[in-house]
Amino acid sequence: MDPQQTWGEMLDAFAAGDLEAAAVAAEVLMDWLKRGGFPPQPLTRVLSDDWDRLICEFICGQVFEAFQNQEIE
């Protein structure tokens, strides 16, 4: 598992409007983090793993929400 690659794939899918693929990538990434895996570096500025994890978890949550709202509409 390469969390940096998965992070990029999630963002690319989201930007392309493929919310299903973005949600799948977000789920894979969140599972990785829950198992204690290291977070991707979500910003070009280097932060601590704690901040990277927090940013990643927040964005993944937003992707899940966007996907769920799309399915409802």
N, C-alpha and C positions, 0 to 999 in steps of 0.2 A: 504494500500500500504506500503510495506516494501522496501524502496529504497536500503538498503544494500543487501537484498536477490535478488532483481532484478538486481543489479550490478553484483553480483556473478553469477547469471544465464546467464547474457549477456556474461561475460568473459568465462564461461564454454562452452557455445554454440559456441563462436568464436574459442576457442581452439580446439573444436571438429570438426571444419570445417562446422558447421551448421550456415551459414551466415544469413539465413532467420530467424531462431529463435533468433539469436543475434540482428538482426535489429528490430524485434518485441519488444524485451526487451529494446533496446535502445530507441525506440519510446515511450514506456510506461514511461521510466525513464525521458525522455526529457519533456513529457507532465506534469509529476509530478513536475518537476523543474519549468516549465513555469507557473504553477498554484501557485507557491510560496512554494512548498514543500521543506523540508530540504534535502540536498544532502547526498548521502552515503559517507562513509569514504573510498576513493579509495586506500589509502596507509596505511601501518601499522603505519607510523609516523602521529601523530595527527597534523593537520593543521587547519586553520580557515575555516569556512563554505564557505567563498568567494573563497579560493583556492580549496577546495574540489569540489565546483560547477564548477569552471573553468576546472579542470582536467576532471571531469565527462562529461561536455559538449564537450570538445575536443575529448575524446575517443569515445563518442557516435557518433560524426560527422565522425570519422574515420571508425566506424562500418558501418554507412550508406553508406559511399563512397565505402567500400569494397563490400557491398551487391549490390549496383548499378552497379559497374564495373563487378561483376560476371554475372549479368543478361545481360549485353551488350555483353560479350564475348561469 
